[in-house]
Amino acid sequence: MRKTAVITGVSKGIGKELCEQLLSKGYEVTGLGRNKPDIEHPQFNFIKVDVRNYIEICNAVLNIKTLYQ
């Protein structure tokens, strides 16, 4: 089974640290945030989104569904 995670707030702080921890454990991670973090990893996907914006969230969900189909 493929290990995957979707994390918000990956630009800094707890979200970024969690993202890096899961990548080191073999997860495929999709990170959401307003700013692209300095994470370079083949199993990391970034989607620019402001989680306060309903339309951006809906578009992000559609992108995530496409990534993991």
Secondary structure, DSSP 8 states (H G I E B T S, - for coil): ---EEEEE-TTSHHHHHHHHHHHHTT-EEEEEESS--S---TTEEEEE--TT-HHHHHHHHHHHHHHT-
